[in-house]
Amino acid sequence: MAFSTPPRSQAESPSLPPPPPPRRGRGGEIFGKVFLIALVLALGAGAIYAVNWLSHPGPPVPSGPTGPPPFRVPPLEVAKDSAIPGPATPPPAATAAVPKENFQGWIKRVSYYSDVPERVLVAYANADLAYQAKNPGCHLTWATLAGVGRVESKHGRYGGASVLDSGEESRPIVGPALDGSPGFLAVPDTDKGALDGDTKWDHAVGPMQFAPATWHRWGVRASDDGKAPDPQDIDDAAMTAARYLCAMGGDLSVPKNWWSAVLTYNNSTAYGQDVFSNADAYGKVSLGKL
């Protein structure tokens, strides 16, 4: 704190005339007494303030971690067709009688220790549970769906979007034009721009990034409410991804089949390794190993 320079005393300022002697009239005596009382009160209040200020505790200082450790995905350079991601704790069925951990508790725990938003994890988990019942021989896991979703759209957060409580994207996710540019296939428009807004070229759409033609072939309405499947709805997108991966791979517990299914999204070993690394990390988080 900066302080102003104190004024010099009269002895240090010989050029100033000495002050006139105080006049001792009765009014002056009364004024002096009042001033003295005010000064004592002010000094007393200042002392009380100083004591209070010195004794008041400061803001608490964090003494330990205030949240979960950062979620990181170690890159795993797994050879194609050689392995599948490690096991993941399956989401408990909502109708399970006295489960060790109920569905919402599982969602909160896994979301807390990973980078998957709760609402998005609900969609992955429901798709997992649905295909455990519809097609148990597929052996699809929510972790594989999350592995794809992380690569394709950061779990519905690509470009600043987010998944609303309704399951819909806050704004549509539309990928680059599939116009034959380096790294992209050339796919002329197949839906008159209905899903991607482009009548010349197709674009992958939604949080799980389906091309319009693929969506029209495999799209599923998760709520079964009679409406058309919406690729911008995380529930529909996750359920469609589950259907698609099971159809493309068959038994996903077989390494070759798992890779075959995942590479239908993007026929690149590096892409498959990214999905593998993600899925493996999510599995470890659910088991408390990461």
C-alpha positions in Angstrom: 0.0 0.0 0.0 1.3 3.5 -0.8 1.4 6.2 1.9 1.5 9.9 1.3 4.6 11.9 2.7 3.8 13.2 6.2 3.6 17.0 6.5 6.7 18.6 8.0 6.4 20.0 11.5 6.5 23.8 12.1 10.1 23.5 13.4 11.1 22.1 10.0 9.4 24.9 8.1 11.0 28.2 9.5 9.5 30.3 6.8 6.0 29.8 8.1 4.8 32.1 10.8 4.1 30.6 14.2 0.5 29.8 14.8 -1.5 32.3 16.9 -2.1 31.2 20.5 -5.4 29.5 21.1 -8.2 31.6 22.4 -9.5 30.2 25.7 -13.1 31.4 25.6 -15.9 29.2 27.0 -17.0 28.2 23.5 -13.5 27.1 22.8 -13.4 24.9 25.9 -16.7 23.2 25.0 -15.5 22.7 21.4 -12.2 21.2 22.8 -14.1 18.8 25.0 -16.4 17.7 22.2 -13.4 17.2 19.9 -11.6 15.2 22.5 -14.6 12.9 23.1 -15.0 12.4 19.3 -11.3 11.6 19.0 -11.4 9.0 21.7 -14.5 7.4 20.2 -12.9 7.4 16.7 -9.7 5.8 18.1 -11.8 3.2 20.0 -13.7 2.3 16.9 -10.5 2.1 14.9 -9.0 -0.3 17.5 -12.1 -2.5 17.4 -12.0 -2.6 13.6 -8.3 -3.5 13.6 -8.9 -6.3 16.1 -11.8 -7.6 14.1 -9.9 -7.4 10.8 -6.8 -9.2 12.2 -8.9 -11.9 13.8 -11.3 -12.5 10.8 -10.4 -15.7 8.9 -9.4 -15.4 5.3 -11.0 -17.4 2.4 -10.4 -21.2 2.7 -7.3 -22.5 1.0 -7.9 -25.8 -1.0 -6.2 -28.6 0.9 -6.7 -31.3 -1.7 -8.2 -32.2 -5.1 -11.5 -30.4 -5.8 -12.6 -32.8 -8.6 -11.7 -35.9 -10.4 -8.3 -36.3 -12.1 -8.2 -35.1 -15.7 -9.5 -37.7 -18.2 -6.8 -38.7 -20.6 -6.8 -41.3 -23.3 -3.4 -43.0 -23.7 -2.9 -43.7 -27.5 -2.8 -47.4 -28.2 -1.2 -48.4 -31.4 -2.9 -51.7 -31.6 -2.5 -53.7 -34.8 -5.7 -54.0 -36.9 -7.7 -57.2 -36.2 -5.5 -58.1 -33.3 -7.6 -57.2 -30.2 -10.7 -55.6 -28.9 -10.9 -52.8 -26.3 -10.7 -53.9 -22.7 -13.9 -54.8 -20.7 -16.3 -52.1 -19.5 -18.7 -52.2 -16.6 -22.1 -52.6 -18.3 -24.8 -50.1 -17.3 -27.3 -51.6 -14.9 -30.7 -52.2 -16.3 -33.3 -49.8 -15.1 -35.5 -52.7 -14.0 -32.9 -54.6 -12.2 -34.1 -55.7 -8.8 -31.8 -54.2 -6.1 -28.8 -53.6 -8.2 -25.4 -52.8 -6.6 -25.6 -49.5 -8.4 -28.7 -48.1 -10.0 -28.8 -46.7 -13.5 -28.6 -43.0 -12.6 -25.8 -43.7 -10.1 -23.8 -45.4 -12.8 -24.4 -42.5 -15.2 -23.3 -39.9 -12.6 -20.2 -41.9 -11.6 -18.9 -42.7 -15.1 -19.7 -39.2 -16.4 -17.9 -37.6 -13.5 -14.7 -39.5 -14.1 -14.8 -39.2 -17.9 -15.4 -36.6 -20.5 -18.8 -37.9 -21.5 -21.7 -35.5 -20.6 -24.4 -37.3 -18.5 -27.1 -36.8 -21.1 -24.9 -38.3 -23.9 -23.9 -41.2 -21.7 -27.6 -42.0 -21.1 -28.0 -42.4 -24.9 -25.0 -44.7 -25.2 -26.1 -46.8 -22.2 -29.6 -47.1 -23.4 -28.4 -48.3 -26.8 -26.1 -50.8 -25.1 -29.0 -52.1 -23.0 -31.3 -52.3 -26.0 -28.9 -54.4 -28.0 -28.1 -56.6 -25.1 -31.8 -57.5 -25.4 -32.3 -57.4 -29.2 -29.0 -58.9 -30.3 -27.0 -60.3 -27.4 -24.7 -62.1 -29.8 -23.4 -58.7 -31.0 -21.6 -58.0 -27.7 -21.7 -54.3 -28.4 -20.6 -52.1 -25.5 -21.5 -48.5 -24.6 -17.7 -47.9 -24.4 -17.3 -48.6 -28.2 -20.2 -46.3 -28.9 -18.5 -43.6 -26.8 -15.2 -44.3 -28.5 -16.9 -43.5 -31.9 -18.8 -40.5 -30.5 -15.6 -39.0 -29.1 -13.9 -39.1 -32.5 -16.8 -38.1 -34.5 -18.1 -35.1 -32.6 -16.6 -34.9 -29.1 -19.9 -36.3 -27.8 -22.1 -33.8 -29.6 -19.9 -30.8 -28.8 -18.3 -30.2 -32.2 -18.2 -26.6 -33.2 -19.5 -25.3 -29.9 -22.7 -27.4 -30.0 -24.1 -29.3 -27.0 -26.7 -31.9 -26.4 -29.9 -30.5 -24.7 -31.9 -32.3 -22.1 -34.3 -33.4 -24.9 -31.4 -35.2 -26.6 -31.4 -32.8 -29.5 -28.3 -30.8 -30.6 -28.3 -27.2 -29.6 -27.5 -26.5 -33.2 -27.1 -29.0 -36.1 -23.7 -30.7 -36.5 -22.9 -30.9 -40.2 -19.5 -32.2 -41.4 -17.5 -31.0 -44.4 -18.8 -31.5 -47.9 -18.0 -35.0 -49.3 -16.7 -33.4 -52.5 -13.6 -35.4 -53.2 -11.2 -33.0 -51.5 -8.1 -34.5 -50.0 -9.1 -36.9 -47.3 -12.8 -37.0 -48.3 -14.8 -39.2 -50.6 -16.8 -37.7 -53.4 -20.5 -38.3 -52.6 -22.9 -36.3 -54.8 -26.1 -35.3 -53.0 -28.5 -38.1 -52.2 -31.3 -36.4 -50.2 -31.8 -33.1 -51.9 -30.2 -31.4 -49.0 -32.9 -32.5 -46.6 -30.5 -33.5 -43.8 -27.4 -31.5 -44.6 -28.7 -28.4 -46.4 -26.5 -29.1 -49.5 -28.1 -30.1 -52.8 -24.8 -30.7 -54.5 -22.8 -32.8 -52.1 -23.6 -35.0 -49.1 -22.2 -34.2 -45.6 -22.1 -36.5 -42.6 -24.6 -35.2 -40.0 -25.3 -35.4 -36.3 -23.2 -36.4 -33.3 -22.5 -39.8 -34.7 -21.8 -38.4 -38.2 -23.9 -40.5 -40.6 -24.0 -39.8 -44.3 -27.6 -39.1 -45.4 -27.8 -42.3 -47.5 -26.6 -44.4 -44.6 -29.0 -42.7 -42.2 -31.9 -43.4 -44.5 -31.0 -47.1 -44.6 -30.2 -47.6 -40.9 -31.8 -44.8 -39.0 -33.8 -45.8 -35.8 -36.2 -43.7 -33.7 -35.1 -44.6 -30.2 -38.3 -43.4 -28.5 -40.5 -45.4 -31.0 -43.0 -42.5 -31.0 -43.7 -42.8 -34.7 -41.7 -39.8 -35.8 -38.9 -40.0 -38.3 -35.4 -40.8 -36.9 -33.4 -37.6 -36.4 -29.6 -37.8 -36.9 -29.3 -34.6 -34.7 -30.9 -36.4 -31.7 -28.3 -38.3 -29.6 -30.7 -41.0 -28.7 -31.6 -41.8 -32.3 -27.9 -41.4 -33.3 -26.6 -43.8 -30.6 -29.3 -46.4 -31.3 -28.6 -46.2 -35.0 -24.9 -46.5 -34.5 -25.5 -49.6 -32.4 -27.7 -51.1 -35.1 -25.1 -50.3 -37.8 -22.1 -51.6 -35.9 -23.8 -54.9 -35.1 -24.9 -55.3 -38.7 -21.5 -54.5 -40.1 -19.5 -56.6 -37.6 -21.7 -59.4 -36.2 -20.0 -60.6 -33.0 -18.0 -57.6 -31.8 -16.2 -59.7 -29.3 -14.1 -61.1 -32.2 -11.2 -58.7 -32.9 -11.5 -59.0 -36.7 -15.3 -58.3 -36.5 -14.8 -55.3 -34.2 -12.3 -53.7 -36.5 -14.5 -54.4 -39.6 -17.5 -52.7 -38.0 -15.6 -49.7 -36.8 -13.7 -49.2 -40.0 -17.0 -48.9 -41.9 -17.1 -45.4 -40.4 -13.7 -44.5 -41.7 -11.5 -47.1 -43.5 -8.3 -46.0 -41.8 -6.3 -48.0 -39.3 -5.4 -44.8 -37.5 -9.1 -44.0 -37.1 -9.7 -47.5 -35.7 -6.9 -47.1 -33.2 -8.4 -43.8 -32.0 -11.7 -45.5 -31.4 -10.0 -48.4 -29.8 -8.0 -46.2 -27.4 -11.1 -44.2 -26.5 -13.2 -47.3 -25.8 -10.4 -48.9 -23.8 -10.1 -45.8 -21.6 -13.8 -45.6 -21.0 -13.8 -49.2 -20.0 -11.0 -48.6 -17.5 -12.8 -45.5 -16.1 -16.0 -47.6 -15.5 -14.0 -50.2 -13.7 -12.1 -47.6 -11.6 -8.8 -48.4 -13.2 -8.0 -45.0 -14.8 
